[in-house]
Amino acid sequence: MAYVKFLSMLSNSEAEEVRVWENSGTLGRRGSDTAPRPSEPVGLRRDVDAAMVETNRTLRGFLSQRRAQALLVAPAYAVLWEAVADQVGGKLVRPRLTVASYLGFGGTDVDAIASVAAAQELLHTAMLVHDDVLDADEVRRGVPNITGTYRARLAADGVVGAVAEHQLLGAGLLGGDLALSAAFELLASSSASPAVVVEAVRALARTVATTVAGELLDVGGELLSPFAVDALLVAELKTAMYSFCGPLQVGALLAHAPASASVHLDRFGSSIGVAFQLVDDELGVFGAPAATGKSVLSDLRAGKRTELLRLTYLLTDDDGRAVLARHVGNPELDDDGAEEVRRVMQGCGARDRVRSLAAGAARSARQTATGHLPPPLADYLSTFVDELGERNH
């Protein structure tokens, strides 16, 4: 079970803290709530920011070039590339982690890492596009995603109904495929040595395969009761792998980091991936959509099998379970029904327990970084953990 594996990452005192469901209120931030935040790791952060300028230039240049080439093939092909490019953006967390790992382990060739880091963002885009297809979502970050954009285009041309749905499915699947193929192409274009590039391609392929396993379990969970789904295992295979473990590992690979670094990066990535997903699932029910860009109805309407939902079923009483049965998985769920579900989750202690699990995972990630990684990188990643905790607000 992922929960047992997760507890094994923690010290005895931390594991006990999780078991008694202590609610820390933050994701295991360094020091007390009133302690001043440690100074930023200025040197590495500055270097990462500088390298990200080149990474972003590489990413945007690649997308612009592909759109121009697509126009020579067919206007419809260029439209799809345009829709894919519009999905690329945000905080570029995965490229940043790739660059930070590379520089933190002594890498110096920004040109070599830029395309590799940019490839991580295109992989992220591919995963989001396909995830939206699987979840039948048409909005991402508060704006229409690929299928949402295509629906508007088709509607303007009078195409609706089953014919439109088939076109939307095609756009989503093919758009995700384009982003995925682009990730491999961009990574393979790195100026690093051919042997290292081959290993990086293999690493990316393993990342994709592991993420598919997590996505498969996530989708298959819809057929199971909330009790039977191991949401933490899904988080490790899906969120942790392509968002944290993969980017950190490939950055270290290009920097020729010692083999022992791989174990510690995987442990950090798995821990922070679990924390990230737990926070994300909480925000999917309790967050402020204007701040997060994430609906507080879609997960409940879909009956998404999260650790928050599993714990709610376990901890609430029969009346609470009746509320869950009435509202969770109802595609017509409204704000009033969602508020009833939130009261059950809060009242039975499930929300507090999820927060405690996230805090424990974040502390484990920080301890791994500070205990086993080079100090500049450890400081950078510890600050990253703190910033993750701020997603609660």
DARALIN-V990765 format. One line per field, one symbol per residue. phi: phi as a letter, one per 20 degrees, with the letter a starting at -180 (. if undefined). burial: + if it has 9 or more other C-alpha atoms within 8 Angstrom, else -. A space follows every 10 residues. Layout:
phi = ???
burial = ???
//
This chain:
phi = .ffffffffe fgfffffffe mfefncemff mffefffgff fggfffffgf ffffffffff ffffffffff ffeagfffff ffffgfeern elgfffffff ffffenfcef ffegffffff fffgfgffff ffffeleccb lncgefffff ffffffenec mfffffffff ffffffffff ffffffffeg effgffffff ffffffffff ffgfffffff ffedfgfeee fffgfffdff feecgggfff ffgfelffgf fgffffffff fffffgffff ffffddfdgf eemdfddfff femgedfffg ffgfeeefff ffffffdfne fdgdffffff fffffffenf ffffffgfff ffffffffff ecdggfffff ffffffffff ffd
burial = -++--+--++ ---++-++-- ++-+-++++- ---------- +--++-++-- ++-+++-++- -++--+++++ +---+-++-+ ++++--++-- ---+++++++ +++++-+--- ++++++++++ ++++++++++ -++----+++ ---+++++++ +--++---++ ---++--++- +++-++++++ -+++-+++-+ -+---+++-+ +-++--++-+ +++++-++-- ++-+-+--++ ++++++++++ ++++++++++ +++++-+--- ++-+++++++ +++++++++- +++++-+++- -++++++-++ ++++++++++ +++-++---+ +-++--++++ --+---++-+ ++-+++-+++ ++++++++++ ++++++-+++ --++-+++++ +++-++-++- ---
//
